[in-house]
Amino acid sequence: MTDTATRIDQYLLALYVEQQRRSPPIPSGRLADRLDKSPAATTEMCQRLDSKGLITYEPYEGATLTAEGRSRAADLHERYVTLSWFFRDVLDLDDHETGAMRLAGSVSPDTAARLAFLLLADDAPTASESSP
């Protein structure tokens, strides 16, 4: 997966999460804050995603996922939730959501499903059990 594809996935996932919390359109400044990106970089990426048909973007209004973007983001969200759970409960990371957001697009759906299966197993270690 290319660096550009990973960044696209991060933006789609961030927009998906924001749309779960509030009605679209989501202001680009809100996405910039969530992703720790500059407003200019966020606006540029929103324009790129709009040209690819993954979002609709209106300057000064914000961005909304299209059906295609929402489908892709929903798949990413499943991986994000699994990774976030693993980072929080097994690795005991404080900033588990940020790490999960950055890696969700890099983990295959099959790998995420296998990780979820392990996490659901009765004998899955927790951070307190696996600490040295």
Beta strands, then each sheet from edge to edge (+ up, - down):
strand 1: 55-58
strand 2: 62-65
sheet 1: 1+ 2-
end
